[in-house]
């Protein structure tokens, strides 16, 4: 399933699989020009890891950030389950 970037249409529900952004955005926390920097960035990532959640992409509520997925896909339960069940839905 592909959803055009900038589209206001919501991705499929999380019961269909784990929605993951196909590409890193320009403001990705894991990129060269992150939207959030320093201690605040580190705290947001640590909270996700500690509470077994994915970090969501800033334009959609139920889409996992691609940078987070690439770096921490084996560190949180939702991504591990989605990988095991082959239930990753790539979203543009």
N, C-alpha and C positions, 0 to 999 in steps of 0.2 A: 504494500500500500504506500503510495507516494502522495504527500500533501505539499503543494508548492509553498516555498518560503514566503512569509508575509501574508499568507492566507489566514483568514480568521476562522476558517472551518476547523473544528476540533478533530484531533486524531481519534482513532478508535478507542473504545474504553479499555481500561487496563485488564479487564477480564479476557480480552482477545490475545493478550500477550504484553510484552514490555515495549513501549514506544521509545525508540532511541533516535536522536537526531543523526541523520546520515553523515553530516560534516560538522566540524567545529565551526562555531560562528566567530566573527572577528573579535568579539568581546569575551570569549571563553575564559573562565578562570584558569584554565590550563594552557592558555595561549600566550602570545607575546604582549598583548595589550588588554589585560583582563579588566572587566567591569568593576571588580572589587579587588583591592590589593592589601597586602600586609596581614596583620593579625586578624582582621575581619574575614579575609579570604580563608585563612587557615582554620579559623573557628567554624565557619560554615561547613567546610569539608570534614573536619573532625566530628561535628555533630552528626552528619550523615553516616559516617563510618561507625560511630558509637551506637547509633540508634537503628542500624541496619536499614537505611533508606538510601535511595539514589538522589543525586543532586539534580533538580529539574532545570530544564532549559528555560531561560528567562522569558521567552515569548509564549510558551504554552504551559499549562499546569501539569499535564500528565505526559510530558516527554522528557526523557533522561538526557542530560547534557552529554555530548559525544566525548568531550575531554575526560569527564568523570568516568564514563563507561570504559574508555581505553585504558585509563590508569588504575581503576578500582573494580573492574568487572568481577574479579574473584574475591573481593573483600566484603561484599554485602549480599545478603540472602536473595533479594529480588532478582539481581542480575545472575546469580549462580543458578537459580531455579529456571529462569527464562532461557539461559544457555542450555541447561540440561534438557528442557522440554522443546528446544528449538523454537522458541516462541518470541524471538526478537522481531519487532516490526520497525523497519527503517523508515524514518519520516524525513522528508525534505523541508 
